[in-house]
Amino acid sequence: MATTSSTNNAANLQATTTVTAAPDASRELRAPAKAGSGRLISLDIFRGATIAGMILVNNPGSWNAIYWPLEHAEWHGWTPTDLIFPFFLFIVGVSMVLSFGSRREKGATRGRLLLHAVQRSAIIFAIGFMLAFWPKFDVHTVRIPGVLQRIAVVYLIAAVLALYTGRKMRIAVGAGLLIGYWLLMTRVNAGFGAGNLSPDGNLAAVIDRRIMYEHLWVKHRWDPEGLLSTLPAIVTCILGVFTGEWLRKPVSAERKAQGMVVAGAVLMALGAAWNVWFPINKNLWTSSYVLYTAGMAMALLALCYWAVEIRGWRKWGAPFVWYGSNAITVYALSSALGKYSVIKRVPMDGKQVLLKTWVYHRVFEALPLRPVDQSLAFASCYVLTFLVLAWIMYRKKIFIKV
C-alpha cells in the first residue's frame, strides 16, 4: 500500500478523538459476542491483521531488499501487499453497518449518525493531511491525496449510501461507478490515446496532474490515491456494507459463513474475467481489482468468522484484536515514527546519518542473515513495537475512537 507521509504530534489525535473505556476484552475472546451487540471478534481480528500487514509492508529495513510478497505489483497484477488497502476499506463498510445498526437499536437517528460520520471523516482526513504536511509545512508541495484521506472520503460517501438508500439503489450506484470508471478509463482520450493505462498516460493521472500538479505522490506524474480512482474505491466499501447487512440477518452462523464464501467466489471470478479487458491494478483501483479483492476479503472474513464465531477458536487472534481496537491510531503513529526516522539525523562514524540508517546498520545489518532477511527482521520488530503499544492501550482499556 502506498503510504502517506507521517506526523510526530500524537497530541493531535487526542485533541480530535475520544478516549473510552471498554468492558474486559479478555472475556470477549472467551465468549461469543452478544446477539445484537453489533460486534464480531472475528471482524476485530481481521481488522487487526490488516493493520499489522500495513505496518509490515510499509516499514522494511531496506527498500532494496524485500521479499516479493511484501512489494506492490510493478503495475498490472497483484501481490499480497496489494490486498491490504482494499481489505481495510471493505472492513470499514462491514463495521459501519454493524455500528449503525447497533446505535439505531439504541435510538440514534439517521441524522445523528450522519453527523458522526461527517465528524469522523473530517478527523481522519485531517490526520492524514497532517501526516503529509509535517515537517516541511509547505502548502505549495504538500501531498493532498493519501491513504487516510481516501479512507475518510470513501467512508463518508458509503455512510450516506448506507443510511439513506436501499439495497437496490446501492447496487445501482456500485455498478454505475464500476462500469462508468471502466468506460472513462478505456474510452476517453486524455491526450495519450484512448485506453492508455500507463502510469503517465491514463485518464486518472491526467486529471490529477491538472488539478494537483505539485501535490501528488509522484510529483508531476500520478498518485495511487488520486481523485478519479477514488470512485471505484467507494464500491469496495459498499461491498463491505452488503456483507455487514448479511451478517446482521437472522440466519444461522453457518449459513452466514457459507454465503460469504459463495459471494466471495463469485466476485473473484467476475474480477478475474474483467481483468481480460480492464487489468487488475491497485494504483488505478480498476473495476476488476475492486471485485477481485473484495471477493477475497469476503472469503477470508468468512474463514475467520467460521474459526472464531462458529468454532470458538479465539485465543490465537488476541494480538490482532489489540491492533484492531485502535487501528487508525496505531497506523498513524507507526507512520509518524517511520517518517521521523528518515528525517532525524544522528552521528555515526564521524558523519550524520538518518536515524533509521543508524538503527538498521547497528542492529540488523550486524545479524548473520541475508539482506532480505535483515530487512524483514527490521519490519517485524517494527510491527512488534506497535503491537506492544496496542497491547498496553488494550490492557488499560484505552480505545481512541477516531
C-alpha positions in Angstrom: 0.0 0.0 0.0 1.4 3.4 -0.9 1.7 5.3 2.3 1.1 8.9 3.2 3.6 11.0 5.0 3.7 10.9 8.8 3.4 13.3 11.8 5.1 13.4 15.2 2.2 15.0 17.1 0.2 12.3 18.9 -1.5 15.1 20.8 -3.4 16.0 17.6 -5.0 12.6 17.8 -6.1 13.1 21.4 -7.4 16.6 20.6 -9.7 15.3 17.9 -10.7 11.9 19.2 -12.5 10.4 22.1 -10.8 8.0 24.6 -13.2 5.5 26.1 -13.0 2.5 28.4 -14.5 -0.8 27.3 -15.5 -3.9 29.2 -12.9 -6.6 29.9 -11.9 -7.6 26.4 -10.3 -10.8 27.5 -13.8 -12.0 28.3 -14.8 -11.2 24.7 -12.1 -13.6 23.5 -13.5 -16.4 25.5 -17.2 -15.9 25.0 -19.3 -15.3 21.8 -20.3 -11.8 21.0 -23.8 -11.0 22.4 -26.6 -11.0 20.0 -27.5 -7.6 18.8 -24.2 -6.1 20.2 -23.1 -5.2 16.7 -19.6 -6.5 17.5 -17.8 -9.5 16.0 -14.5 -10.6 17.4 -13.7 -12.2 14.0 -14.0 -8.8 12.4 -11.7 -7.2 15.0 -9.2 -9.9 14.3 -9.4 -9.4 10.5 -9.1 -5.6 11.0 -6.1 -6.0 13.3 -4.3 -8.5 10.9 -4.9 -5.9 8.1 -3.3 -3.1 10.1 -0.4 -5.3 11.1 0.1 -6.1 7.4 0.0 -2.4 6.6 2.8 -1.6 9.1 4.9 -4.6 8.0 4.9 -3.7 4.2 5.4 0.0 4.8 8.5 -0.4 7.0 11.2 -2.7 5.6 14.7 -2.2 6.8 15.8 -1.6 3.2 13.6 -0.9 0.2 16.3 -2.6 -1.9 15.9 -5.9 -0.1 12.3 -7.1 0.1 10.6 -10.4 -0.5 8.3 -10.2 -3.4 5.0 -10.8 -1.5 5.8 -7.7 0.6 6.2 -5.5 -2.5 3.4 -4.0 -4.7 3.0 -5.3 -8.2 5.0 -3.1 -10.5 1.8 -2.0 -12.4 -0.8 -4.5 -13.6 -1.4 -7.6 -11.5 -1.3 -8.0 -7.7 0.8 -9.3 -4.8 -0.4 -10.0 -1.2 0.6 -6.4 -0.4 -1.9 -5.1 -2.9 -4.7 -6.7 -1.0 -4.2 -4.8 2.3 -5.7 -1.4 1.5 -8.9 -2.8 -0.2 -9.3 -5.2 2.7 -9.3 -2.2 5.1 -11.9 -0.3 3.0 -14.0 -3.5 2.9 -13.8 -3.8 6.7 -14.8 -0.1 7.0 -18.0 -1.0 5.2 -18.8 -4.0 7.3 -18.0 -2.2 10.6 -20.1 0.7 9.6 -23.3 -1.4 9.2 -22.8 -3.2 12.5 -22.1 0.1 14.3 -25.0 1.9 12.7 -27.4 -1.0 13.3 -26.4 -1.2 17.0 -26.8 2.5 17.5 -30.1 2.7 15.7 -31.4 0.0 18.0 -30.5 2.3 20.9 -32.4 5.2 19.5 -29.9 7.1 17.4 -31.4 8.9 14.4 -30.0 8.8 10.8 -29.3 12.5 11.2 -27.2 11.9 14.3 -25.3 9.0 12.7 -24.6 11.1 9.6 -23.3 13.9 11.7 -21.0 11.5 13.5 -19.8 10.1 10.1 -19.1 13.7 8.9 -17.1 14.4 12.0 -15.2 11.2 11.9 -14.4 11.6 8.2 -13.1 15.1 8.8 -10.8 13.9 11.7 -9.4 11.0 9.6 -8.8 13.3 6.7 -7.1 15.9 8.9 -4.8 13.3 10.5 -3.8 12.1 7.0 -3.2 15.6 5.8 -1.1 16.5 8.8 1.0 13.3 8.3 1.8 14.6 4.9 2.2 18.3 6.0 4.8 17.6 8.7 7.7 18.6 9.0 8.1 20.9 6.0 4.7 22.6 6.3 4.9 23.7 2.7 1.5 24.4 1.3 2.9 24.5 -2.2 4.1 20.9 -2.4 2.3 19.0 0.4 0.7 15.8 -0.9 -3.1 16.2 -0.8 -4.3 12.7 -1.5 -3.3 9.8 0.7 -4.3 6.6 2.4 -6.2 8.2 5.3 -7.6 10.8 3.1 -9.1 8.2 0.8 -10.5 6.2 3.8 -12.1 9.4 5.0 -13.8 10.3 1.7 -14.9 6.7 1.0 -16.2 6.2 4.5 -18.4 9.4 4.3 -19.9 8.6 0.9 -20.5 5.0 1.9 -22.1 6.2 5.1 -24.5 8.4 3.2 -25.5 5.5 1.0 -25.9 3.1 3.9 -28.1 5.5 5.8 -30.2 7.0 3.1 -30.5 4.4 0.2 -31.8 1.0 -0.1 -30.1 -2.1 -1.3 -31.3 -1.8 -4.9 -30.1 1.8 -5.1 -26.7 0.9 -3.7 -26.3 -1.9 -6.2 -27.2 0.6 -9.0 -24.7 3.1 -7.7 -21.9 0.5 -7.3 -22.5 -1.0 -10.7 -22.6 2.5 -12.2 -19.4 3.5 -10.6 -17.5 0.4 -11.8 -18.9 0.4 -15.3 -18.6 4.2 -15.6 -15.0 4.2 -14.4 -14.1 1.4 -16.8 -15.6 3.3 -19.8 -13.9 6.5 -18.8 -10.5 4.9 -18.4 -10.7 2.9 -21.6 -12.7 5.1 -24.0 -11.7 8.7 -23.2 -8.6 10.1 -24.9 -6.8 12.3 -22.4 -4.0 13.2 -24.8 -2.2 9.8 -24.8 -4.7 7.8 -26.8 -8.0 6.2 -25.6 -7.5 3.3 -23.3 -4.0 4.2 -22.3 -3.4 2.7 -18.9 0.2 3.6 -18.4 1.3 5.4 -15.3 1.5 8.8 -17.1 -1.0 8.4 -19.8 -4.1 7.1 -18.1 -7.1 9.5 -17.6 -6.9 9.4 -13.8 -3.3 10.6 -13.8 -4.0 13.4 -16.3 -6.9 14.7 -14.2 -4.7 14.6 -11.0 -1.9 16.5 -12.8 -4.3 19.2 -14.0 -5.8 19.7 -10.5 -3.0 18.8 -8.1 0.2 19.0 -10.2 2.5 19.8 -7.2 0.6 17.8 -4.7 0.9 14.2 -5.9 2.7 11.2 -4.5 4.8 11.0 -7.6 5.3 14.7 -8.3 4.0 16.0 -11.6 3.0 12.5 -12.7 0.4 10.5 -10.8 -1.0 9.4 -7.4 -2.3 6.0 -6.3 -4.9 7.7 -4.2 -6.0 10.3 -6.7 -9.4 11.8 -7.5 -10.9 9.7 -10.2 -9.7 6.3 -8.8 -11.4 7.1 -5.5 -14.8 6.4 -7.3 -14.3 2.7 -7.7 -12.8 2.6 -4.2 -16.2 3.6 -2.9 -17.6 0.3 -4.3 -15.0 -1.6 -2.2 -16.6 -0.1 0.9 -20.2 -0.6 -0.5 -19.4 -4.4 -0.9 -18.4 -4.3 2.8 -21.7 -2.7 3.6 -23.6 -5.5 1.9 -21.5 -8.0 3.8 -22.3 -6.2 7.1 -26.0 -6.4 6.3 -25.7 -10.1 5.6 -24.0 -10.6 8.9 -26.9 -8.9 10.7 -29.6 -11.1 9.1 -31.4 -13.5 11.4 -29.9 -16.7 9.9 -27.5 -19.3 11.3 -23.8 -18.5 11.7 -23.1 -21.5 9.4 -25.3 -20.0 6.6 -23.6 -16.6 7.0 -20.2 -18.1 6.5 -21.4 -20.2 3.6 -23.0 -17.1 2.0 -19.8 -15.1 2.3 -17.7 -17.9 0.7 -20.1 -18.2 -2.2 -20.4 -14.5 -2.8 -16.6 -14.1 -2.4 -16.0 -16.8 -5.0 -18.5 -15.1 -7.5 -16.8 -11.7 -7.1 -13.3 -13.1 -7.6 -14.5 -14.9 -10.7 -16.1 -11.7 -12.1 -12.9 -9.8 -11.2 -10.7 -12.3 -12.9 -12.9 -12.3 -16.0 -13.0 -8.4 -16.2 -9.2 -8.5 -15.9 -9.0 -9.5 -19.5 -10.4 -6.1 -20.6 -9.5 -3.9 -17.6 -6.4 -5.3 -15.8 -6.3 -5.7 -12.1 -4.3 -2.7 -10.9 -4.0 -1.4 -7.4 -2.6 2.0 -8.4 -5.5 2.6 -10.8 -8.0 0.8 -8.5 -9.5 -0.7 -11.5 -13.0 -2.2 -11.5 -11.7 -5.7 -11.8 -9.4 -5.0 -8.8 -12.4 -3.9 -6.8 -14.4 -7.1 -7.5 -11.4 -9.5 -7.1 -10.1 -8.0 -3.8 -13.5 -7.6 -2.2 -14.3 -11.2 -3.1 -11.1 -12.3 -1.5 -11.7 -10.2 1.6 -15.2 -11.7 1.8 -13.8 -15.2 1.6 -11.1 -14.6 4.2 -13.6 -12.9 6.6 -15.8 -16.0 6.2 -12.8 -18.2 7.2 -12.1 -16.0 10.2 -15.8 -15.9 11.1 -16.0 -19.7 10.9 -12.9 -20.2 13.1 -13.8 -17.6 15.7 -17.6 -17.2 15.9 -18.5 -20.8 15.0 -15.6 -23.0 16.2 -14.8 -20.7 19.1 -11.0 -20.6 18.3 -10.3 -17.1 19.6 -7.1 -17.0 21.7 -4.8 -17.1 18.6 -6.4 -13.8 17.5 -5.7 -11.8 20.6 -2.7 -9.8 19.2 -4.8 -8.9 16.2 -7.7 -7.8 18.4 -5.2 -5.5 20.2 -4.2 -4.0 16.9 -7.8 -3.7 15.6 -9.0 -2.0 18.7 -7.0 1.2 17.9 -6.5 0.6 14.2 -6.3 4.2 12.9 -4.3 5.4 15.9 -1.7 2.7 15.7 -1.4 3.1 11.9 -1.0 6.9 12.2 1.6 6.6 15.0 3.6 4.0 13.1 3.6 6.3 10.1 4.8 9.2 12.2 7.7 7.2 13.7 8.6 5.9 10.2 8.8 9.4 8.8 10.7 10.8 11.8 13.3 8.0 11.4 14.1 9.2 7.9 14.2 12.9 8.9 16.1 12.8 12.1 19.9 12.7 11.7 22.4 11.2 14.3 26.2 10.9 14.3 27.7 7.7 13.1 31.4 7.1 12.2 32.1 10.8 12.0 29.2 11.7 9.8 25.5 12.5 10.2 23.1 9.7 9.0 19.4 9.1 9.2 18.1 7.6 12.4 16.7 4.6 10.5 20.1 4.1 8.8 21.8 4.1 12.2 19.4 1.6 13.8 19.5 -0.7 10.7 23.2 -0.6 10.4 24.0 -1.0 14.1 21.4 -3.7 14.9 20.1 -5.5 11.8 22.9 -5.4 9.3 25.1 -7.0 12.1 22.9 -10.1 12.1 24.3 -13.1 10.2 21.4 -13.1 7.7 20.8 -12.4 4.1 19.9 -8.7 3.2 16.3 -9.6 2.6 16.1 -11.4 6.0 17.8 -8.4 7.7 15.2 -6.1 6.1 12.3 -8.4 7.2 13.7 -8.6 10.7 13.6 -4.8 10.9 10.0 -4.7 9.6 9.0 -7.5 12.0 10.5 -5.7 15.0 8.6 -2.6 13.9 5.3 -4.5 13.9 6.1 -5.9 17.4 6.9 -2.5 18.7 3.5 -1.2 17.9 1.9 -4.5 19.0 3.3 -3.7 22.5 1.8 -0.3 22.3 -1.6 -1.7 21.1 -1.5 -4.3 24.0 -0.8 -1.6 26.6 -3.7 0.5 25.3 -5.9 -2.6 25.3 -5.0 -3.7 28.8 -5.6 -0.2 30.1 -8.9 -0.1 28.2 -7.9 2.9 26.2 -9.7 3.0 22.9 -9.3 6.1 20.8 -12.4 6.4 18.6 -11.1 8.2 15.5 
